[in-house]
Amino acid sequence: MNISIITVGKLKEKYLKQGIDEYLKRLSAYAKMDIIEVSDEKAPEELSETEMIQVKQKEGERILTKIHLDAHVIALAIEGKMKSSEELADTLDKLATYGKSRIAFVIGGSLGLSQEVLQRADEKLSFSKMTFPHQLMKLILLEQVYRAFRINRGEPYHK
């Protein structure tokens, strides 16, 4: 299975990089993992609604160029469906069973994802009704993907 995590912005925090590197190392036994970072759109703190849409569209264009045509796209979005770890494991298992070997998880920037990216998504996934920094979501997502593989293989993992 080939799993891409497409995110907006470069990760700068050393402690997050260390956690991400650890989960990428663990996941290498289960899947080919690829982290793709697209540049974020520079914008002032205070934005009008129109300016927010424009920023998301520009970031969205960059994201869409990184998604393979045959990828099953899972967009992380607050309005998405919440799943348990077991349900995410089941989703990944079913995708593999039905020949979807390429999966792309998409994490937007600080303003979220453009409508174009959300329309390209095969499904939307929410981790919580809370808002998390997109840099932290990368680590949380990797941990849950790792947990999903452990669940699917019947391997022990702390609860």
C-alpha positions in Angstrom: 0.0 0.0 0.0 1.2 3.5 -0.9 0.1 6.2 1.5 0.7 9.9 0.9 0.1 12.6 3.5 -0.2 15.9 1.7 0.0 18.9 3.9 0.3 22.7 3.6 3.4 24.3 5.1 6.8 23.1 6.3 7.2 21.5 9.6 9.6 23.5 11.8 9.1 22.2 15.3 11.8 19.7 16.2 9.7 17.7 18.7 7.0 17.1 16.0 9.6 16.1 13.5 11.0 13.5 15.9 7.6 12.0 16.5 6.8 12.0 12.8 10.1 10.3 12.0 9.4 7.7 14.6 6.0 6.8 13.2 7.4 6.8 9.6 10.0 4.3 10.7 7.4 2.1 12.4 5.1 2.3 9.4 7.8 1.3 6.9 7.1 -2.3 7.8 3.5 -2.0 6.6 3.3 0.6 3.8 5.3 2.9 1.6 4.8 6.3 3.2 5.3 9.7 1.6 5.0 13.1 3.2 4.4 15.8 0.7 4.5 19.4 1.9 3.2 22.2 -0.3 4.0 25.8 0.5 1.4 27.8 2.4 0.1 31.1 1.0 1.4 34.1 2.8 -1.4 36.2 4.1 -1.9 38.9 6.8 -3.5 37.9 10.1 -6.8 39.7 9.4 -8.5 38.5 6.2 -11.8 39.2 4.6 -14.0 36.2 3.6 -13.0 36.7 0.0 -9.3 36.8 0.9 -9.6 33.6 2.9 -11.2 31.8 0.0 -8.4 33.0 -2.3 -5.7 31.7 0.1 -7.4 28.3 0.4 -7.8 28.1 -3.4 -4.1 28.8 -4.0 -3.1 26.2 -1.4 -5.7 23.9 -2.9 -4.3 24.2 -6.4 -0.9 23.1 -5.0 -2.4 20.2 -3.2 -4.3 19.0 -6.2 -1.2 18.8 -8.3 0.3 16.3 -5.8 -2.7 13.9 -5.8 -2.4 10.9 -8.1 -5.3 10.3 -10.4 -5.9 6.8 -9.0 -5.6 7.8 -5.3 -8.4 7.3 -2.8 -8.4 10.8 -1.2 -9.3 11.2 2.5 -9.5 14.9 3.4 -9.1 15.9 7.1 -11.9 18.3 7.8 -13.9 19.3 10.9 -17.2 18.6 9.0 -16.0 15.1 8.1 -17.1 11.8 9.6 -15.6 10.8 13.0 -14.3 7.3 13.2 -12.9 5.1 15.9 -9.4 3.7 15.5 -11.1 0.3 14.6 -13.3 2.0 12.0 -10.2 3.7 10.4 -8.5 0.3 10.4 -11.5 -1.2 8.7 -11.5 1.5 6.1 -7.8 0.9 5.2 -8.4 -2.8 5.1 -11.4 -2.5 2.8 -9.5 -0.1 0.5 -6.6 -2.7 0.2 -9.1 -5.5 -0.3 -10.8 -3.7 -3.2 -7.6 -2.8 -5.0 -7.1 0.7 -3.8 -3.4 0.6 -3.2 -2.8 4.3 -3.3 -4.3 6.5 -0.5 -3.8 10.2 0.0 -4.6 11.9 3.2 -4.9 15.7 2.9 -4.3 18.2 5.7 -5.1 21.8 4.9 -3.4 24.9 6.2 -4.5 27.1 9.0 -7.6 28.2 7.1 -8.6 24.7 6.1 -9.1 23.1 2.6 -10.5 24.7 -0.6 -13.8 23.5 -2.0 -12.0 22.0 -5.0 -9.9 19.8 -2.7 -13.0 18.8 -0.7 -14.8 17.9 -3.9 -11.8 15.8 -5.0 -11.9 13.9 -1.7 -13.5 10.4 -1.7 -14.3 10.9 1.9 -13.8 13.5 4.7 -12.5 12.4 8.0 -12.7 14.4 11.3 -10.6 13.6 14.3 -12.6 15.9 16.6 -14.9 18.9 16.6 -11.9 20.7 18.1 -9.4 22.6 16.0 -5.8 21.3 16.0 -2.7 22.9 14.5 -2.2 21.3 11.1 1.5 20.5 12.0 0.3 18.5 15.0 -2.4 16.7 12.9 0.3 15.2 10.8 1.7 13.4 13.9 -1.7 12.4 15.1 -2.7 11.0 11.7 0.5 9.0 11.4 -0.1 7.5 14.9 -3.6 6.5 13.9 -2.5 5.0 10.6 0.1 3.0 12.5 -2.5 1.9 15.0 -4.8 0.9 12.1 -2.2 -1.4 10.6 -1.5 -3.0 14.1 -5.2 -3.6 14.6 -5.6 -5.1 11.1 -2.7 -7.5 11.7 -3.9 -8.5 15.2 -0.7 -7.1 16.7 -0.7 -5.7 20.2 -0.8 -1.9 20.7 -1.6 0.1 23.8 -5.2 1.2 24.2 
